Amino acid sequence: MKLPQLIRNDSGLEPFASVITERMNIARQKEAELLKNGSLIDFASGHLWFGLHKANQGWVIRDWAPNATRIYMVGDFNDWQETEDYRLRALGNGDWELILEEDKLRHGQLYAFSVYWIGGNGKRIPAWCKRVVQDDHTKLFSAQVWDHEKDFEWQHPDYIRADEAPLVYESHIGMAGEEERVHTYNEFREHVLPRIKAAGYNTVQLMAIPEHPYYGSFGYHVSSFFAPSSRFGTPEELKQLIDEAHGMGLSVIIDLVHSHAVKNEEEGLGKYDGTRFQFFHDGPRGEHPAWDSFCFNYGKDEVLHFLLSNIRYWLEDFKFDGFRFDGVTSMLYFDHGLGKAFTQYADYFDGGVDQEAVSYFYLANKLIHELKPKALSIAEEVSGMPGLATPIDMGGYGFDYRMAMGVPDFWIKLIKEVPDEHWDMGQLFYELTAKRLDEKVVSYAESHDQALVGDKTLIFRLMDKEMYFSMRKDQPNLIVDRGMALHKMMRLATVTTAGGAYLNFMGNEFGHPEWIDFPREGNGWSYKHARRQWNLADNPDLRYHWLGDFDREMMQWVRQSCLLETPEVVWHFDNKEDQILSYSRGEFLMVFNFNPTRSFTDYGIPLEPSKYRILFHTDAGCFGGQDRVDKQMTYYTRPAGSLGSQHYLNLYLPARTGLVLKKQAFKRVR
């Protein structure tokens, strides 16, 4: 039997060939069971049947609630009373339907289901509804009839994501403005999209889009999976945001939370038809012990129907360009990977992996790429499961990328635990480039995770209280100088070693101060830390704009040079004592001096005979540095002895400086 390419690429996986092959065979069997005579796209069409729709000069609403005995539609139209003319009829197989004349519902009316089951009843927001709103006074959620007279007119309906490395700008709509409040889709479109475009990024990642009852959950406790959050605006305003982003050449992806769901019953899927096991596992397996949420049962065909339809809905109705799948590690393992150290291949191939989740990933990624071949599928996964970001036809799970979650953890550990003068350059290069050869990763120095309350952004770890008092240009401060130098160097090292893609959380590029903290009881329901202070980067008297200017120069170079499309990062030299590191990627050479105190003159980097020009460096005065490097020079390698001996590129390397050089045309003397 021919082994999958995944195994042929890594001999260490050969002892587990039978397990890997069996997992994929089971996923294919599940696909065959679901599809029978149809396609995967046809199967993922539940949103076209379930939920509220206009039909034949009237309305139809359908739902799946197998344990229900009666369902009434209640709302503004019948004073929230259960009436026979708004009672759904059972269709069989747990499906319910109500057909109404056109005058029975109006755009903007609020509604819900009153669901009965043996031994109880409760109000429920329909699982498939596409619009949910919260009452400003009671704080209760209701579904809303949403029927515009004409469909949204896309200006860029045929946009296709460019075939280039994703440079991702991770964003949150509500906290994207400066005021202490929830901001909107329109404000993001008008004020933030132009910043992202100017900064050189090509992909916008939107967090917290599906409706979630608790704003402070950062969108990770989803209640209504088909409803874009109304706290930011209308569905049409979200579509306009995406459409204008496409017009700028920006792709837009969404955080997809299929790993768990909020426990709420009235506004979520918890005990939707009176049972926990309708959508979720019953018993301990159905509850996430760390997240206080319910875990989906990926073994049920109806749940797969719901989740796969959700994927198709976001891709087609809103024209998103892909997904970042949240909590993939939690889905993969029965123990959610909590407290487990994955130190050997056997840890991935024991009985702890949930095969039903594996099958779901196979189906989800196959569906995504059938619908949109250029769409992005990114896994937030910390265990390092082999094959996760390997194509399905090679024996993998089909994600395009996985998040390089070890990189930000490494930077934080380095800053917290190791004095500057002891940073090990060999270890640094290893940590930045450690990944499976058959997988691409999204590398990042920090994301929203590192900025949440209880943690610290990199800039805050580097500068602490000096950020409050010493960021003016006319206030010399050694702590701030160190922080700015390392902030630029860490980002330059991360992006130039990135495994195919790069990510930044909004505002972190210019060193946004402090932390992220959503309004909650513990902070007096304050929005002070749930916003972005763009004025800091715009103020010419403060140093923040220097960090933003450097990031812009760096990202535009990365994109224009197609740096990340060159997969191989070639190590050239590192010196632990001097703290010098050098490596190349394509025609570009990166040289770092992380030494906090020592600058080096004519430092030799061993290379083949060649010549270089400096493109840019972290010490430039326009980026807040000391301008100690001459960019105008052309640098030639020199032989240590005869022409045939080892050549060295001799450079002036100021302390705490990173350089990017470009190889020039060179005629070798024989």
N, C-alpha and C positions, 0 to 999 in steps of 0.2 A: 504494500500500500504506500502510495506517495504521500510524504508528510507535507502538511501545510507550510507555506513559505515562512510563516512566523517561526516555526521550529527549525527550518533549514537555516534561518538567519542566526539562530542562537542554539548551539549544541547543548547548552545547559538545560534547555527545555525538553530534550529528548526523553528523559525518564518520565515525563508527564504527558507524553504525546497522546496516550489513550484518553486521558481526562480532557485535554484541550479539544481533541476531535469529537469526543462525546458531547461536550458542551455545545459545540456548533451544530452537531447533528440534531440534538434536542431542540435547539432554536429553529432549525429548518423544519422539523416536524411540527412545531407549534405554528409556524407560518403556514404550512400546508393545511393544518386543521382549520385555521381561521379563514383562509381565502377560498378553499374549495374551488369554485369556478371563477372567482373574481380576482381583482388585483389588490395590492396593499393600499393603494390610494383609494379604491372603492370602499375598502373596509374602514378606512379612517374618515368616514363621512357622517358620523353621528350627529355633529352640530348642524348638518343640513336637514336632519329629521327631528331630532329632539330640540326642545326649547320652543320659544315663541316665534311664529312666522306669519307673515301675510300670505294668504292663499285664497284664490278664487273670490275676490272681492270680500274677503272676510279674514278671519284669524284662525290659526290652529296652534295649540300648545301640546307638547307631548313630553313624557318623562318616563323614567325607569325606576320603579320602586316596588320590588317583588314582594316585600312583606306588608305593604299597605293594604288596607281593606277598603278605604274610601279616601278620595282626594278632592278638595274643593279649591277653586281659585278665588281668593278674596283680595279686595283692594278698594281703591277710591271709588270704583265703578259700582260697588254694591255695599258701601259703608262698612267694609271689612266683615260682612256677615256671610255665613255659609248659606248659599241659595242653590236650588236645584239647577237653575239655568247656567250656573258656573261650576257644575260638578263634572269631574272627568270620568270617563268610562274606561273600564278595563279592556285591554285588547288581547290579553294573554301574554305569557312569558314575562310577566312583571311590567309590561308596558301600559301606559295610560295616555288618554287623548281627550282633548276638548276642542270642538269646532264652534266658533262664534261668528255671528254676523259682524259686518264692518263697524256698525255703530256701537257695538258692545265694549270697544276699547278705544282709547285715544292716546296719542303721543304724549308722554310725560306722566301718565298715571302710574301710581305705585301699586304693587301687588305682591302677593306671596302665595304659598300653598298652605292649606290646613290639611295635614296628613293624619289619618287614623290608622292604627294597627291594633292588633289584639292586645288589650290591656293598657292602651294609652293613645295619646295624640299630641301633636305639636305643630307650631308654625315653622315653615321651612322656606328658604329662598331657593327657587328651582336650580338644580345642579347645573343645568346647561344655559342659564340665562346670561345675556351678554351686556347687561347694564344693571349696576347695583349702586344705590346712593344711600348716604347716611343722613338722618335727620339732625340738623344743627342743634336742636334743643334736647331731644330725647336720646340722641346718639344711637338710635336703633337703625338697622339697615333694612332696606326693602329692595326688591327688584323693581325696575322701571320699564314701562313700555317705551321702546325707542324706535320711532318710525319717521325718518326724515322723508320729505316729499320726493327728493331725488337722491340717488346714490352719490357718494363722494367721487369727484372727478379727479382722477390721478393725472398729474402733469408728466410724470415719468413712469408710466406703467410697465415699461419693458426694461427697467434697470436690472442689470446683472452685476453682481459683485466682481470687481476686477480680480484677475488672477495674480495677486500679489500678496506678500506676507502681511497678515493683519497687524496693525499698530492700533491697539485697542484703548479707547478712552472710556474707562468705567465711570458711569454717571448715575445719579439719583435725581429724578425730576424735582421732587419736593424740596430738597435742600440745595438746589442749584443756584438759588438767588441769594442776595445779601440780606434781605429783610428777615426778621424773626417771625416767620410764618411758613406755611406750605406754599410752594411755588407751582407753576402750571406748565402744561405742555407748550402753550403759546409763548410763555416767557423763556422757556428753554430753547424753543425754535428761534426766537428773535435774538436772544442775547448770548446763548452758550454755543449753539452750533457754529456761528462764525468764529468763535475762539478756538474751537476744536479744529476747524478747517485751517485756520492760520497757524496753529501749533504743529501742523504736519501729520496729525493722526489720520487714519483712513477708515476707522471702524468705531462706532459708538455702541457701547454696551449699556443698556438701560436696565436698571434694577427696579424691583418693586412695582412692576406693571400690573400683573393680575391682582384683583381686589383682595385686600387683607384687612381684617377688622382693626388690628392694633398697629398704628403707624410706626411705633418703636420697634416692631419686629424686623424692620428693614425690608419688608416684603417677603419674608421667608415663612410666614404662617399664613398661607393662602386659604381663602374661603371660597371664592368664586373663580374658577379656573379659566372661564371664557369671558370674564368681564374686566376690561382695562380699568384701572382704578379711577373712580369718578372724582376723587379728591384733587386730582391734577387737571381735570377738564373732561371734555366729551370724547367719544371714540373718533369723531371726525377731526378733532384737534390733534389727537395722537397720529392719525393718518397724515395730516398735513405736515406734522413734524418729520415723519419718516419720508414723505414725498420730497420735502425741501432738502433733507439730508441727501437723498439720492441725487437731487439736482446739483448738489455740491460735490458729488463723487464720493460721499460718505456712505458706507454700509451701516446698517443698524441691526444689532442682535439683542436678544432679550434674555434675561435670567429666567430659566425655566425650572420651577420647583415641582418636580414629580417624585421627590424623595419622601415627602410626607405632607400632611395637611393639618390645618388648625383643628383643635378638638371641638370648637364651637358648633352647636347644634342648630340654633335658629338661623345663623347666617353662614354656616359651613356645611360640610358633608358628614359631620359627626352624628351617628345614629339617625341618618337621613330618613329611613323608612321604619325607624324604631329598632333597628339592629345595628350593631357595630360592624358586623361582618359583611354588609352590603358592598362597601368599597375597600374595607380594611381587613387585615387579619384579626381574628378574635383572640382573646387571651393576651399574654405578655408579648407575643410576637407582633402584635398590632400596635404597640405603644413604644415610642422612642423615649428611653429613660433620660436622655440628656436634653431633649428638645421639647418635652411636654406636648407631643403631637401624635397623630395617628399615622401608621405606616400602611401604604397601599398593598393590596394583595395582587401581585403581578401574575398570579396563576389563574385568575378569573378572566374569561374572555370579555366580559362586560367592562371590566376595569381597563383592560388593554384597549378596548373600543373607545372608552372615554379619554384615555391619555393620548392615544395616537391621533384621535380626532382633534384633540387640543393642539397638537403639533401642526396638523394641516391647517387648522383655523388661523393660527398666528402667521403662518407662512403665506397663506392665500389672502385672507381678509385684510390683513394689515401690511402685507408685503415685507415682513421682517426677513432679514438675510441670514438667519441662523440663531443658534442658542448656546448659552453657557449652562450646562446641566449642573444644577446645584446638588450637593450631597451624594455624589456617586458612590463614595466609599460606604456610606451608610446603607445604600441600597444593595451593594454587592455582598455584604457579609451579614450573617444572622446576628452577630454581636455588634453590628454597625462599625466594626473596626475600632471600637472604643478601648483605649488602653492597651492595644496590641502592637507589638513591635514586629514588623515584617523584615526578617533578617535573612531568610533563605527562600528559594523557590517553592519548597514544600509548603510554606505558609499560605501560598495562593491556591494550592491544589488539594487541600484536605477537605473535610466535609463541612467546612464553615462557610462556603460560598453558596449564595442563594441562586440556584439555576434559573428560577423564574425571573429574577432581575436580569440575569445574563440574556435570556431570551428577549426580554423587553428592550434592552439596549440594541440587540441585533435588529429587531423590528423597527425601533425608533430611528436608528441611523440609516437603515435601508430606505425607510419612508422619506426621510429628509432629503436624501440625495436622489431619490426618484422624482420628487417634486421640484427640487432646485439643486441641480448638480453642483453649483458653485456655493451653495449655502455652507455656513460654518457650523460645526458641531464640536463643542469644547467640553471636556469633562473636568469638573472640580473633584479631583481624586487624590488622596494622600498616601494610599498604601503602595502604589507602584505596580498594580496588577499588570503583568505582561500581556501584551496584545490589546490593551484597552484602546489605544490610539493607533491601531493597525487596521488597514482595510479588511472588510469582511472576506473578500476573495483571497486574502492571505492568511485567513484563519483568526482574524482579530474581531474586536467588538464594533469597529466601524467609526469611532470618533476620529475627527480630523486632528485634534490637538488635546493634550491634557494640560492642566495647570501645573507649572513647576513650583509647587508649594514649598519645596525645601529651600528655594533661593531666598525669599524674604526671611524665613526662619534663620538661615545662616547669617544674614547681615545683622539681624537683631542680636543673635548670640555673640557675634564678633564684637559689636559695639558694647554690649553689656558686660561681657566676661573677659575680654582680652585687651590689655593695654595696647595702644596704637603701635608702639615700637615692637610688639611681638606678633603682629599679623603675619601669617605664613602664606606667602604667595603661591606656593605649590598647592596647598589646601584650598586657597581661594579659587584658583583656576579649576581644580577638580570639582568643587561644589557648584560652580557656575556652568559647567559643561556636562555634568553627570546626567545622562539620560540614555535610554535604549536607542540603538542606532536605527531601528525601524519605526520610531515614533517621533512626532513633532510635539513640541511643548510651547506653552505661552509663558515666557519668562517675565519676571517683574521684581522690582526691588521692594515694593509695598503695594498693597491694595486697600480696599476699605477695611479688611480684617485687621490690619495693623493700626488702623486709625480709630477704632471703636473705643468707647469709654472703658477705662480699666487697662488700656494699652497706650502706646505712644507712637506717633508718627516718627519716621527716621529723623526728621529735622528737629523734632522736639527732644528726642533722645540725645542728639548731638549738641543742642544749644540750651535746652531747658529754659530757665527763667530769663536768660539773656534775650530771648525772642521778644519779650515784652519791653525791654529797655534799651536794646543796643542794635536795632536794625536800621537806624538812620545811617546814611553814608558818611556823615560827619562825626560818627561816634566809633573810633577805632576800638576793636575788641578782639582779643586773640581767640576766645571761645567761638565767637561768630565766624571768624576767619576759618577756623578749623572745620566748623560745621558746614559752611558753604563749600569748602574745598572737597570734603568727603562726600557731601550730597551729590555733587556733580560727578565725582569719580565713580561712586557706586552705581549711578545710573548709566554712565558710559560703559562700565565693565559689564553690567547686566545686559544691556541691549546689544552690545557687540559680540556677546557669547550666546545670545538667545537662540533657543532651539527651533526657530521657525516663526515665532510671533512674540510680541511684546505688549505689556499692559501697564497702564498708569491710572490711578484713581484721581478724579477731577480735583484740581487744585494742588495736588501733591507735587506737580511739576515745578511750581514756584515756591514750594516749601510752606504750604498752608499751615498756619500754627495750630497748636492745641489738638483736640480730639473731636470725634463725632459722638454726640449724645442726643438722642431724640427725646422729645418731651415725655416725661414720666413723673410719677408721684415723687420719686426720690430727688428730682431736681426742680420741683415746683411747676412741672409742666412747661418748662422753658424751651424755647427754640434757639437759644443763644448759640448752641454748638451744633445745630442742625441746619447750617447754611454755609455758604462759601463767600469769603470776603475778597472778591475780585479787586476791590479798591487797593488792596495791599500790593498786588502785582502791577497795578496801573500807576501807582504813585512813584514819580521819578526820584523822589527824595529817599526812598526806602530801597533796601537791597533785594527785596523779593523779586523785582522784575529782572534782576541779573540771572537768577536761577531759571526763571521762565524763558528768558532770552536764550540761555544755553540749551535748555530742553528743546526749544524750537529749532535751533541750529542743528542739534543732534538728530531730531526726528526727521527733519526735511532731508538731511544727508542720508539717513538710513533708507528713506523711501526712494529718493532719487537714484541712489547708487544700487538699489535692489540688494542691499547687503545681506538681508536675512534669507534671500533666495539662494545664496551660496551656503550650502549646508555644512561644509567642513570648516571647523575652527582649528587652526594649526598652532600648536604650542611651539615657541622658539626658545624661550629663556625665562628662568626665574631664579632669584637669589634671595634666600631667606634672610640673611644678615642685612643686606642692603635694602631689601623689600622692593625689589624691581621685578616687574612681570612684563613679558612681551609675547604677543601672539598675532597671527594674521588671519584674515578672512578674505579670500579672493585677492584683489590687488591692494587691499588696505592693511596697514600695519598699526597695531595698537601697542603703545609703550606706557607703562604706569610706574611712577615712583611714589609708593605709599609711605615712604619714610617720613616721619613727622618733623624731622629736624635737619636732615642731611640732603643737600643738593649735590649733584655729581656733574663734573665737567668731562666731556669726551667719553661718556660711558659707552662701552662697546657691546652692541647687541649682535650675536653671531647670526649671519645671514649668508645667502649666496651672493655673488657679485651683482649689485643692483644700485639704483639711486631712487631717492624719495623726496617729496615735498610735503611739508606739514600743511594739512587742510585746516585744522582747528585744534584748540587745546583748552583744557579747563582753567588755565592760569591767565587767560586773556583778560585785559582790563575791562572790555565790554561785557564780560561775564562776572565781574567782581573780583578778578584775580590781580596778580601783581605784575603782569606783563613781562615775565622774565624770559620768554621764549621768542626767538627770531623766526617769524613765519616766512620771511622772504628768501631764506637760504635754500639751496639745493644740496641735499646730503648724499654723498657717495660712500659706498662701503670701501673699506681699505683692507688689504691682506695683512695678516700678522707677520708674514715673512715673504716668501716668493709668491708670484701671482697665483700659483696653484694651492696656496695655503688657505686656511679658514679666513673668510672676510668678516669684518665687523662694521656695523653702522655706528659711528660715534656721535652721540647726542649730548646736549646739555639737558639734564633732567632735574628741574627744581623740585624741592620737597613738596609732597602732596600735589602732584600734577599728573594728568593723563593726556597723552598726545595721540592724535590720529594722523597718520601719514599715508600718502598715496604713492604707489609705485609708479615710476616714470619709465618711458621707453629708454632702453639701455643697450648700447652696443658693446659687447665684451671684447676686451683687447686680448689677443692670443699671442 
